[in-house]
């Protein structure tokens, strides 16, 4: 990719994106994303992300049930780099 919107992507041997434009991704057991840009992500006992990236920002998630289909609240924090297909 070249030009004004070019982004650099790096993948680990397991096929996980490990870096995007200098922002590292970390993975744990089962290839679950554990960090992005040096910021730790958190999960509840059901495996739902309770803090992590969403729509270009970090967000806190709350759930009414055991699956992501039951998300009831999202609170945004800091902005993230935006991925582009161009």
ABEGO torsion letter per residue (X at the ends): XBEAABBBBBBBAAGBBABBGGBBBBBBBGGBBABBGGBBBBBBAAGBBABEBBGGBBBBBBBABABAAABABBBBBBBBBBBBAX
